Amino acid sequence: MTHESTTTRHSARGDRPTDDRNGAGPPATASPAKAARPPSTKGKWLVPALLLLSAIPVIAGAVRLTELAGGAEITPQNARFVTAPVPVVVHIIGVTLYSVLGAFQFAPGLRRRRPGLHRAAGRLLVPCGLAAALSGLWMTLFYAHPADTGALVTGFRLVFGSIMIVSLVLGFTAIRRRDIARHRAWMIRAYAIAQGAGTQALTQLPWILIVGMPGKLSKGLLMGAAWLINLAIAEWIIRRRPAGPIRTSAGAAVAAGGGVPAAAGSRIGADSHHIA
């Protein structure tokens, strides 16, 4: 073998790419950048739906406040409110802020894009929710009951009102421990219970149109069904959302618990002075 052939062989071998010598083939080229995806619309329907659900009881509560401020004539339907207006005023103001402002806590991306706003809203919504729930319990226990309100309605109000208070407290203590997952779950449950009045309008309206005004038993069952429907939807929302880290940094937000809409001034739904 001549020196020239040996040199040629080594030159050819030396010119061969390193990856080719190792059998890996030529180096892969970088893939072109992926086109930016449009913003997701998932969940954007939730805020309008919650605001719509709150509309009937919030408007009815505003009518009740106007009636009290204008010195309305005392009737069997409003006598308990006129003689002791403070609890119902606290209830209506609390639930109006809670249900309307609380709906925006469910806006997609709010916690990521505006964490400060989310925290500030939560600091307002938690006391509003507690004031609404506690005033609702007080009225359930101490206001005179209307003729169509039986023991079943009273029992449901006491049970679900108490569960809402417990949910708010657990949600607040969870965020203090930076436990985001449990905070979110308890606040969603509290808001679902609070939105009972809006759902009760939906459950009672078909009954009124088909059968007539519900009696004590049927009213209690329809109101209880509304709370259970809301809680079932809440659990579905909680379980369908991807589980995040249990604990996070000190920047974690205090989310809204939801509102306790006041269903005043309307036979469709619950009485205005009670939780839902």
ChimeraX commands (.cxc) that place a marker at each C-alpha (Angstrom):
marker #1 position 0.00,0.00,0.00 radius 0.5
marker #1 position 1.49,3.31,-1.04 radius 0.5
marker #1 position 1.84,6.29,1.21 radius 0.5
marker #1 position -0.57,8.21,-1.04 radius 0.5
marker #1 position -3.36,5.64,-0.65 radius 0.5
marker #1 position -2.91,5.54,3.11 radius 0.5
marker #1 position -3.07,9.30,3.30 radius 0.5
marker #1 position -6.17,9.35,1.16 radius 0.5
marker #1 position -7.86,6.76,3.35 radius 0.5
marker #1 position -7.14,8.67,6.56 radius 0.5
marker #1 position -8.16,11.94,4.94 radius 0.5
marker #1 position -11.48,10.48,3.86 radius 0.5
marker #1 position -12.02,8.98,7.31 radius 0.5
marker #1 position -11.09,12.26,8.98 radius 0.5
marker #1 position -13.48,14.23,6.78 radius 0.5
marker #1 position -16.36,11.98,7.77 radius 0.5
marker #1 position -18.68,13.67,10.35 radius 0.5
marker #1 position -18.28,12.43,13.90 radius 0.5
marker #1 position -21.96,11.47,14.26 radius 0.5
marker #1 position -21.69,9.39,11.10 radius 0.5
marker #1 position -18.71,7.46,12.51 radius 0.5
marker #1 position -20.79,6.63,15.59 radius 0.5
marker #1 position -23.69,5.45,13.48 radius 0.5
marker #1 position -25.98,8.23,14.70 radius 0.5
marker #1 position -26.44,9.89,11.35 radius 0.5
marker #1 position -26.24,13.61,10.67 radius 0.5
marker #1 position -27.16,15.96,13.50 radius 0.5
marker #1 position -30.85,16.82,13.65 radius 0.5
marker #1 position -31.81,20.29,12.61 radius 0.5
marker #1 position -33.95,22.44,14.89 radius 0.5
marker #1 position -37.65,22.17,14.13 radius 0.5
marker #1 position -39.38,25.39,13.09 radius 0.5
marker #1 position -41.09,27.29,15.87 radius 0.5
marker #1 position -44.65,26.24,16.48 radius 0.5
marker #1 position -47.33,28.72,15.62 radius 0.5
marker #1 position -48.75,30.45,18.65 radius 0.5
marker #1 position -52.05,28.94,19.75 radius 0.5
marker #1 position -55.02,31.24,20.10 radius 0.5
marker #1 position -56.17,31.92,23.69 radius 0.5
marker #1 position -58.36,29.16,25.06 radius 0.5
marker #1 position -62.06,29.93,25.49 radius 0.5
marker #1 position -62.51,27.09,27.96 radius 0.5
marker #1 position -64.43,28.23,31.02 radius 0.5
marker #1 position -65.24,31.71,29.69 radius 0.5
marker #1 position -68.94,30.87,29.81 radius 0.5
marker #1 position -68.86,30.42,33.58 radius 0.5
marker #1 position -68.72,34.07,34.66 radius 0.5
marker #1 position -71.69,35.18,32.49 radius 0.5
marker #1 position -73.65,32.13,33.64 radius 0.5
marker #1 position -73.05,32.93,37.31 radius 0.5
marker #1 position -73.99,36.58,36.81 radius 0.5
marker #1 position -77.17,35.51,35.04 radius 0.5
marker #1 position -77.98,33.08,37.83 radius 0.5
marker #1 position -77.58,35.90,40.36 radius 0.5
marker #1 position -79.70,38.39,38.43 radius 0.5
marker #1 position -83.17,37.44,39.75 radius 0.5
marker #1 position -82.34,37.36,43.49 radius 0.5
marker #1 position -80.05,40.41,43.28 radius 0.5
marker #1 position -82.74,42.46,41.55 radius 0.5
marker #1 position -85.32,41.23,44.06 radius 0.5
marker #1 position -83.00,42.26,46.89 radius 0.5
marker #1 position -82.63,45.73,45.39 radius 0.5
marker #1 position -86.42,46.00,45.25 radius 0.5
marker #1 position -86.61,45.04,48.92 radius 0.5
marker #1 position -84.03,47.69,49.89 radius 0.5
marker #1 position -85.95,50.31,47.94 radius 0.5
marker #1 position -89.13,49.25,49.69 radius 0.5
marker #1 position -87.53,49.56,53.12 radius 0.5
marker #1 position -85.91,52.90,52.34 radius 0.5
marker #1 position -89.16,54.34,51.02 radius 0.5
marker #1 position -91.24,53.53,54.08 radius 0.5
marker #1 position -93.43,50.89,52.49 radius 0.5
marker #1 position -96.78,49.97,53.95 radius 0.5
marker #1 position -96.55,47.12,56.43 radius 0.5
marker #1 position -98.09,43.89,55.15 radius 0.5
marker #1 position -98.00,40.29,56.40 radius 0.5
marker #1 position -95.32,39.58,53.78 radius 0.5
marker #1 position -92.90,42.35,54.80 radius 0.5
marker #1 position -93.75,42.98,58.47 radius 0.5
marker #1 position -90.73,41.03,59.72 radius 0.5
marker #1 position -88.40,43.11,57.52 radius 0.5
marker #1 position -89.91,46.47,58.43 radius 0.5
marker #1 position -89.87,45.86,62.18 radius 0.5
marker #1 position -86.27,44.54,62.15 radius 0.5
marker #1 position -84.57,45.82,58.99 radius 0.5
marker #1 position -80.89,45.55,59.97 radius 0.5
marker #1 position -80.44,41.80,59.38 radius 0.5
marker #1 position -82.11,41.83,55.97 radius 0.5
marker #1 position -80.17,44.94,54.88 radius 0.5
marker #1 position -76.88,43.31,55.91 radius 0.5
marker #1 position -77.93,40.15,54.11 radius 0.5
marker #1 position -78.90,41.83,50.83 radius 0.5
marker #1 position -75.81,44.05,50.65 radius 0.5
marker #1 position -73.53,41.15,51.54 radius 0.5
marker #1 position -74.98,38.74,49.03 radius 0.5
marker #1 position -75.10,41.30,46.23 radius 0.5
marker #1 position -71.38,42.04,46.54 radius 0.5
marker #1 position -70.58,38.39,47.12 radius 0.5
marker #1 position -72.51,36.90,44.22 radius 0.5
marker #1 position -71.58,39.52,41.62 radius 0.5
marker #1 position -67.92,40.13,42.53 radius 0.5
marker #1 position -67.45,36.48,43.43 radius 0.5
marker #1 position -68.40,35.40,39.92 radius 0.5
marker #1 position -65.31,37.12,38.53 radius 0.5
marker #1 position -63.06,35.01,40.77 radius 0.5
marker #1 position -63.89,32.17,38.36 radius 0.5
marker #1 position -62.61,34.11,35.35 radius 0.5
marker #1 position -59.98,32.05,33.46 radius 0.5
marker #1 position -56.45,33.27,34.05 radius 0.5
marker #1 position -57.37,35.91,36.65 radius 0.5
marker #1 position -55.13,34.40,39.30 radius 0.5
marker #1 position -52.24,34.19,36.83 radius 0.5
marker #1 position -52.57,37.59,35.17 radius 0.5
marker #1 position -53.93,39.66,38.08 radius 0.5
marker #1 position -53.03,37.89,41.35 radius 0.5
marker #1 position -53.20,41.15,43.29 radius 0.5
marker #1 position -56.77,41.77,42.16 radius 0.5
marker #1 position -57.71,38.20,43.00 radius 0.5
marker #1 position -56.31,38.56,46.52 radius 0.5
marker #1 position -57.96,41.95,47.10 radius 0.5
marker #1 position -61.34,40.61,45.93 radius 0.5
marker #1 position -60.97,37.59,48.19 radius 0.5
marker #1 position -60.29,39.74,51.23 radius 0.5
marker #1 position -63.58,41.53,50.59 radius 0.5
marker #1 position -65.62,38.50,49.59 radius 0.5
marker #1 position -64.89,36.28,52.57 radius 0.5
marker #1 position -66.35,38.71,55.15 radius 0.5
marker #1 position -69.24,39.51,52.79 radius 0.5
marker #1 position -70.04,35.82,52.50 radius 0.5
marker #1 position -69.84,35.30,56.26 radius 0.5
marker #1 position -72.05,38.34,56.93 radius 0.5
marker #1 position -74.62,37.12,54.42 radius 0.5
marker #1 position -74.67,33.58,55.77 radius 0.5
marker #1 position -74.75,34.58,59.43 radius 0.5
marker #1 position -77.52,37.14,58.87 radius 0.5
marker #1 position -79.45,34.49,56.93 radius 0.5
marker #1 position -79.16,32.06,59.83 radius 0.5
marker #1 position -80.27,34.75,62.28 radius 0.5
marker #1 position -83.36,35.51,60.21 radius 0.5
marker #1 position -84.15,31.81,59.82 radius 0.5
marker #1 position -84.13,31.42,63.59 radius 0.5
marker #1 position -85.73,34.67,64.76 radius 0.5
marker #1 position -87.92,36.08,61.97 radius 0.5
marker #1 position -91.54,34.96,61.85 radius 0.5
marker #1 position -91.95,32.33,59.13 radius 0.5
marker #1 position -94.29,32.95,56.18 radius 0.5
marker #1 position -97.32,30.70,55.82 radius 0.5
marker #1 position -95.72,28.62,53.04 radius 0.5
marker #1 position -92.51,27.97,54.96 radius 0.5
marker #1 position -92.49,24.71,56.87 radius 0.5
marker #1 position -90.03,22.81,59.01 radius 0.5
marker #1 position -88.34,21.26,55.95 radius 0.5
marker #1 position -87.46,24.66,54.46 radius 0.5
marker #1 position -86.21,25.89,57.83 radius 0.5
marker #1 position -84.10,22.79,58.30 radius 0.5
marker #1 position -82.55,23.05,54.85 radius 0.5
marker #1 position -81.70,26.71,55.42 radius 0.5
marker #1 position -80.02,25.96,58.71 radius 0.5
marker #1 position -78.06,23.02,57.32 radius 0.5
marker #1 position -76.85,24.59,54.10 radius 0.5
marker #1 position -76.23,27.97,55.72 radius 0.5
marker #1 position -74.02,26.29,58.31 radius 0.5
marker #1 position -72.19,24.32,55.62 radius 0.5
marker #1 position -71.50,27.54,53.76 radius 0.5
marker #1 position -69.97,29.15,56.83 radius 0.5
marker #1 position -67.81,26.08,57.49 radius 0.5
marker #1 position -66.72,26.04,53.83 radius 0.5
marker #1 position -65.67,29.69,53.96 radius 0.5
marker #1 position -63.71,29.16,57.17 radius 0.5
marker #1 position -61.99,26.05,55.81 radius 0.5
marker #1 position -61.21,27.81,52.54 radius 0.5
marker #1 position -59.70,30.76,54.38 radius 0.5
marker #1 position -57.59,28.62,56.71 radius 0.5
marker #1 position -56.41,26.55,53.73 radius 0.5
marker #1 position -55.06,29.61,51.92 radius 0.5
marker #1 position -53.32,30.70,55.11 radius 0.5
marker #1 position -51.47,27.36,54.97 radius 0.5
marker #1 position -50.77,27.88,51.23 radius 0.5
marker #1 position -52.97,24.87,50.47 radius 0.5
marker #1 position -54.28,26.03,47.11 radius 0.5
marker #1 position -56.16,22.88,46.10 radius 0.5
marker #1 position -58.25,22.68,49.26 radius 0.5
marker #1 position -58.75,26.45,49.30 radius 0.5
marker #1 position -60.19,26.35,45.80 radius 0.5
marker #1 position -62.39,23.35,46.52 radius 0.5
marker #1 position -63.96,24.78,49.68 radius 0.5
marker #1 position -64.54,28.18,48.10 radius 0.5
marker #1 position -66.26,26.61,45.11 radius 0.5
marker #1 position -68.52,24.64,47.45 radius 0.5
marker #1 position -69.37,27.75,49.45 radius 0.5
marker #1 position -70.23,29.69,46.30 radius 0.5
marker #1 position -72.38,26.83,45.03 radius 0.5
marker #1 position -74.42,26.81,48.25 radius 0.5
marker #1 position -74.70,30.59,48.11 radius 0.5
marker #1 position -76.13,30.51,44.60 radius 0.5
marker #1 position -79.04,28.40,45.80 radius 0.5
marker #1 position -81.58,31.21,45.43 radius 0.5
marker #1 position -80.91,31.58,41.72 radius 0.5
marker #1 position -81.22,27.85,41.13 radius 0.5
marker #1 position -84.35,27.69,43.29 radius 0.5
marker #1 position -86.01,30.09,40.87 radius 0.5
marker #1 position -85.25,27.59,38.11 radius 0.5
marker #1 position -86.52,24.58,40.06 radius 0.5
marker #1 position -89.71,26.27,41.27 radius 0.5
marker #1 position -90.73,28.02,38.06 radius 0.5
marker #1 position -91.75,24.83,36.16 radius 0.5
marker #1 position -93.68,23.65,39.23 radius 0.5
marker #1 position -95.51,26.97,39.45 radius 0.5
marker #1 position -96.38,26.94,35.75 radius 0.5
marker #1 position -97.58,23.32,35.73 radius 0.5
marker #1 position -98.93,22.66,39.24 radius 0.5
marker #1 position -99.29,26.04,40.91 radius 0.5
marker #1 position -97.69,27.63,43.96 radius 0.5
marker #1 position -95.81,24.97,45.94 radius 0.5
marker #1 position -96.94,23.99,49.40 radius 0.5
marker #1 position -94.72,23.57,52.44 radius 0.5
marker #1 position -93.48,20.10,51.51 radius 0.5
marker #1 position -93.03,20.68,47.79 radius 0.5
marker #1 position -91.31,24.02,48.40 radius 0.5
marker #1 position -88.88,22.40,50.78 radius 0.5
marker #1 position -88.09,19.60,48.33 radius 0.5
marker #1 position -87.61,22.02,45.43 radius 0.5
marker #1 position -85.31,24.23,47.48 radius 0.5
marker #1 position -83.30,21.26,48.70 radius 0.5
marker #1 position -83.00,19.97,45.13 radius 0.5
marker #1 position -81.56,23.33,44.02 radius 0.5
marker #1 position -78.81,23.21,46.65 radius 0.5
marker #1 position -77.98,19.62,45.77 radius 0.5
marker #1 position -77.82,20.45,42.05 radius 0.5
marker #1 position -75.40,23.30,42.78 radius 0.5
marker #1 position -73.21,21.12,44.97 radius 0.5
marker #1 position -73.14,18.37,42.35 radius 0.5
marker #1 position -71.99,20.87,39.72 radius 0.5
marker #1 position -69.41,22.24,42.16 radius 0.5
marker #1 position -67.95,18.77,42.75 radius 0.5
marker #1 position -67.81,18.19,39.00 radius 0.5
marker #1 position -65.90,21.45,38.52 radius 0.5
marker #1 position -63.52,20.62,41.36 radius 0.5
marker #1 position -62.72,17.16,40.00 radius 0.5
marker #1 position -62.40,18.09,36.34 radius 0.5
marker #1 position -59.80,20.77,36.97 radius 0.5
marker #1 position -56.17,19.53,36.93 radius 0.5
marker #1 position -54.73,19.11,40.38 radius 0.5
marker #1 position -52.17,21.80,41.13 radius 0.5
marker #1 position -49.49,21.82,43.80 radius 0.5
marker #1 position -50.87,21.54,47.28 radius 0.5
marker #1 position -48.69,24.34,48.61 radius 0.5
marker #1 position -47.31,27.37,46.92 radius 0.5
marker #1 position -45.53,30.63,47.66 radius 0.5
marker #1 position -46.75,33.45,49.87 radius 0.5
marker #1 position -48.34,35.07,46.84 radius 0.5
marker #1 position -51.27,32.66,46.97 radius 0.5
marker #1 position -54.61,34.36,46.67 radius 0.5
marker #1 position -57.63,34.37,48.92 radius 0.5
marker #1 position -60.37,33.42,46.48 radius 0.5
marker #1 position -64.02,34.23,46.69 radius 0.5
marker #1 position -66.43,31.93,48.37 radius 0.5
marker #1 position -69.42,33.08,46.40 radius 0.5
marker #1 position -72.57,34.94,47.15 radius 0.5
marker #1 position -75.72,34.22,49.00 radius 0.5
marker #1 position -78.22,35.85,46.67 radius 0.5
marker #1 position -81.22,37.45,48.35 radius 0.5
marker #1 position -84.47,36.27,46.82 radius 0.5
marker #1 position -86.63,39.09,48.08 radius 0.5
marker #1 position -89.75,40.39,46.45 radius 0.5
marker #1 position -90.48,37.27,44.42 radius 0.5
marker #1 position -92.61,34.19,45.02 radius 0.5
marker #1 position -90.34,32.35,42.58 radius 0.5
marker #1 position -87.45,31.13,44.72 radius 0.5
marker #1 position -86.84,31.42,48.43 radius 0.5
marker #1 position -87.77,34.33,50.70 radius 0.5
marker #1 position -85.39,37.26,50.51 radius 0.5
marker #1 position -84.30,37.14,54.13 radius 0.5
marker #1 position -82.85,33.64,54.03 radius 0.5
marker #1 position -79.73,32.03,52.68 radius 0.5
marker #1 position -80.68,31.24,49.10 radius 0.5
marker link #1:1,2 radius 0.2
marker link #1:2,3 radius 0.2
marker link #1:3,4 radius 0.2
marker link #1:4,5 radius 0.2
marker link #1:5,6 radius 0.2
marker link #1:6,7 radius 0.2
marker link #1:7,8 radius 0.2
marker link #1:8,9 radius 0.2
marker link #1:9,10 radius 0.2
marker link #1:10,11 radius 0.2
marker link #1:11,12 radius 0.2
marker link #1:12,13 radius 0.2
marker link #1:13,14 radius 0.2
marker link #1:14,15 radius 0.2
marker link #1:15,16 radius 0.2
marker link #1:16,17 radius 0.2
marker link #1:17,18 radius 0.2
marker link #1:18,19 radius 0.2
marker link #1:19,20 radius 0.2
marker link #1:20,21 radius 0.2
marker link #1:21,22 radius 0.2
marker link #1:22,23 radius 0.2
marker link #1:23,24 radius 0.2
marker link #1:24,25 radius 0.2
marker link #1:25,26 radius 0.2
marker link #1:26,27 radius 0.2
marker link #1:27,28 radius 0.2
marker link #1:28,29 radius 0.2
marker link #1:29,30 radius 0.2
marker link #1:30,31 radius 0.2
marker link #1:31,32 radius 0.2
marker link #1:32,33 radius 0.2
marker link #1:33,34 radius 0.2
marker link #1:34,35 radius 0.2
marker link #1:35,36 radius 0.2
marker link #1:36,37 radius 0.2
marker link #1:37,38 radius 0.2
marker link #1:38,39 radius 0.2
marker link #1:39,40 radius 0.2
marker link #1:40,41 radius 0.2
marker link #1:41,42 radius 0.2
marker link #1:42,43 radius 0.2
marker link #1:43,44 radius 0.2
marker link #1:44,45 radius 0.2
marker link #1:45,46 radius 0.2
marker link #1:46,47 radius 0.2
marker link #1:47,48 radius 0.2
marker link #1:48,49 radius 0.2
marker link #1:49,50 radius 0.2
marker link #1:50,51 radius 0.2
marker link #1:51,52 radius 0.2
marker link #1:52,53 radius 0.2
marker link #1:53,54 radius 0.2
marker link #1:54,55 radius 0.2
marker link #1:55,56 radius 0.2
marker link #1:56,57 radius 0.2
marker link #1:57,58 radius 0.2
marker link #1:58,59 radius 0.2
marker link #1:59,60 radius 0.2
marker link #1:60,61 radius 0.2
marker link #1:61,62 radius 0.2
marker link #1:62,63 radius 0.2
marker link #1:63,64 radius 0.2
marker link #1:64,65 radius 0.2
marker link #1:65,66 radius 0.2
marker link #1:66,67 radius 0.2
marker link #1:67,68 radius 0.2
marker link #1:68,69 radius 0.2
marker link #1:69,70 radius 0.2
marker link #1:70,71 radius 0.2
marker link #1:71,72 radius 0.2
marker link #1:72,73 radius 0.2
marker link #1:73,74 radius 0.2
marker link #1:74,75 radius 0.2
marker link #1:75,76 radius 0.2
marker link #1:76,77 radius 0.2
marker link #1:77,78 radius 0.2
marker link #1:78,79 radius 0.2
marker link #1:79,80 radius 0.2
marker link #1:80,81 radius 0.2
marker link #1:81,82 radius 0.2
marker link #1:82,83 radius 0.2
marker link #1:83,84 radius 0.2
marker link #1:84,85 radius 0.2
marker link #1:85,86 radius 0.2
marker link #1:86,87 radius 0.2
marker link #1:87,88 radius 0.2
marker link #1:88,89 radius 0.2
marker link #1:89,90 radius 0.2
marker link #1:90,91 radius 0.2
marker link #1:91,92 radius 0.2
marker link #1:92,93 radius 0.2
marker link #1:93,94 radius 0.2
marker link #1:94,95 radius 0.2
marker link #1:95,96 radius 0.2
marker link #1:96,97 radius 0.2
marker link #1:97,98 radius 0.2
marker link #1:98,99 radius 0.2
marker link #1:99,100 radius 0.2
marker link #1:100,101 radius 0.2
marker link #1:101,102 radius 0.2
marker link #1:102,103 radius 0.2
marker link #1:103,104 radius 0.2
marker link #1:104,105 radius 0.2
marker link #1:105,106 radius 0.2
marker link #1:106,107 radius 0.2
marker link #1:107,108 radius 0.2
marker link #1:108,109 radius 0.2
marker link #1:109,110 radius 0.2
marker link #1:110,111 radius 0.2
marker link #1:111,112 radius 0.2
marker link #1:112,113 radius 0.2
marker link #1:113,114 radius 0.2
marker link #1:114,115 radius 0.2
marker link #1:115,116 radius 0.2
marker link #1:116,117 radius 0.2
marker link #1:117,118 radius 0.2
marker link #1:118,119 radius 0.2
marker link #1:119,120 radius 0.2
marker link #1:120,121 radius 0.2
marker link #1:121,122 radius 0.2
marker link #1:122,123 radius 0.2
marker link #1:123,124 radius 0.2
marker link #1:124,125 radius 0.2
marker link #1:125,126 radius 0.2
marker link #1:126,127 radius 0.2
marker link #1:127,128 radius 0.2
marker link #1:128,129 radius 0.2
marker link #1:129,130 radius 0.2
marker link #1:130,131 radius 0.2
marker link #1:131,132 radius 0.2
marker link #1:132,133 radius 0.2
marker link #1:133,134 radius 0.2
marker link #1:134,135 radius 0.2
marker link #1:135,136 radius 0.2
marker link #1:136,137 radius 0.2
marker link #1:137,138 radius 0.2
marker link #1:138,139 radius 0.2
marker link #1:139,140 radius 0.2
marker link #1:140,141 radius 0.2
marker link #1:141,142 radius 0.2
marker link #1:142,143 radius 0.2
marker link #1:143,144 radius 0.2
marker link #1:144,145 radius 0.2
marker link #1:145,146 radius 0.2
marker link #1:146,147 radius 0.2
marker link #1:147,148 radius 0.2
marker link #1:148,149 radius 0.2
marker link #1:149,150 radius 0.2
marker link #1:150,151 radius 0.2
marker link #1:151,152 radius 0.2
marker link #1:152,153 radius 0.2
marker link #1:153,154 radius 0.2
marker link #1:154,155 radius 0.2
marker link #1:155,156 radius 0.2
marker link #1:156,157 radius 0.2
marker link #1:157,158 radius 0.2
marker link #1:158,159 radius 0.2
marker link #1:159,160 radius 0.2
marker link #1:160,161 radius 0.2
marker link #1:161,162 radius 0.2
marker link #1:162,163 radius 0.2
marker link #1:163,164 radius 0.2
marker link #1:164,165 radius 0.2
marker link #1:165,166 radius 0.2
marker link #1:166,167 radius 0.2
marker link #1:167,168 radius 0.2
marker link #1:168,169 radius 0.2
marker link #1:169,170 radius 0.2
marker link #1:170,171 radius 0.2
marker link #1:171,172 radius 0.2
marker link #1:172,173 radius 0.2
marker link #1:173,174 radius 0.2
marker link #1:174,175 radius 0.2
marker link #1:175,176 radius 0.2
marker link #1:176,177 radius 0.2
marker link #1:177,178 radius 0.2
marker link #1:178,179 radius 0.2
marker link #1:179,180 radius 0.2
marker link #1:180,181 radius 0.2
marker link #1:181,182 radius 0.2
marker link #1:182,183 radius 0.2
marker link #1:183,184 radius 0.2
marker link #1:184,185 radius 0.2
marker link #1:185,186 radius 0.2
marker link #1:186,187 radius 0.2
marker link #1:187,188 radius 0.2
marker link #1:188,189 radius 0.2
marker link #1:189,190 radius 0.2
marker link #1:190,191 radius 0.2
marker link #1:191,192 radius 0.2
marker link #1:192,193 radius 0.2
marker link #1:193,194 radius 0.2
marker link #1:194,195 radius 0.2
marker link #1:195,196 radius 0.2
marker link #1:196,197 radius 0.2
marker link #1:197,198 radius 0.2
marker link #1:198,199 radius 0.2
marker link #1:199,200 radius 0.2
marker link #1:200,201 radius 0.2
marker link #1:201,202 radius 0.2
marker link #1:202,203 radius 0.2
marker link #1:203,204 radius 0.2
marker link #1:204,205 radius 0.2
marker link #1:205,206 radius 0.2
marker link #1:206,207 radius 0.2
marker link #1:207,208 radius 0.2
marker link #1:208,209 radius 0.2
marker link #1:209,210 radius 0.2
marker link #1:210,211 radius 0.2
marker link #1:211,212 radius 0.2
marker link #1:212,213 radius 0.2
marker link #1:213,214 radius 0.2
marker link #1:214,215 radius 0.2
marker link #1:215,216 radius 0.2
marker link #1:216,217 radius 0.2
marker link #1:217,218 radius 0.2
marker link #1:218,219 radius 0.2
marker link #1:219,220 radius 0.2
marker link #1:220,221 radius 0.2
marker link #1:221,222 radius 0.2
marker link #1:222,223 radius 0.2
marker link #1:223,224 radius 0.2
marker link #1:224,225 radius 0.2
marker link #1:225,226 radius 0.2
marker link #1:226,227 radius 0.2
marker link #1:227,228 radius 0.2
marker link #1:228,229 radius 0.2
marker link #1:229,230 radius 0.2
marker link #1:230,231 radius 0.2
marker link #1:231,232 radius 0.2
marker link #1:232,233 radius 0.2
marker link #1:233,234 radius 0.2
marker link #1:234,235 radius 0.2
marker link #1:235,236 radius 0.2
marker link #1:236,237 radius 0.2
marker link #1:237,238 radius 0.2
marker link #1:238,239 radius 0.2
marker link #1:239,240 radius 0.2
marker link #1:240,241 radius 0.2
marker link #1:241,242 radius 0.2
marker link #1:242,243 radius 0.2
marker link #1:243,244 radius 0.2
marker link #1:244,245 radius 0.2
marker link #1:245,246 radius 0.2
marker link #1:246,247 radius 0.2
marker link #1:247,248 radius 0.2
marker link #1:248,249 radius 0.2
marker link #1:249,250 radius 0.2
marker link #1:250,251 radius 0.2
marker link #1:251,252 radius 0.2
marker link #1:252,253 radius 0.2
marker link #1:253,254 radius 0.2
marker link #1:254,255 radius 0.2
marker link #1:255,256 radius 0.2
marker link #1:256,257 radius 0.2
marker link #1:257,258 radius 0.2
marker link #1:258,259 radius 0.2
marker link #1:259,260 radius 0.2
marker link #1:260,261 radius 0.2
marker link #1:261,262 radius 0.2
marker link #1:262,263 radius 0.2
marker link #1:263,264 radius 0.2
marker link #1:264,265 radius 0.2
marker link #1:265,266 radius 0.2
marker link #1:266,267 radius 0.2
marker link #1:267,268 radius 0.2
marker link #1:268,269 radius 0.2
marker link #1:269,270 radius 0.2
marker link #1:270,271 radius 0.2
marker link #1:271,272 radius 0.2
marker link #1:272,273 radius 0.2
marker link #1:273,274 radius 0.2
marker link #1:274,275 radius 0.2
marker link #1:275,276 radius 0.2
view
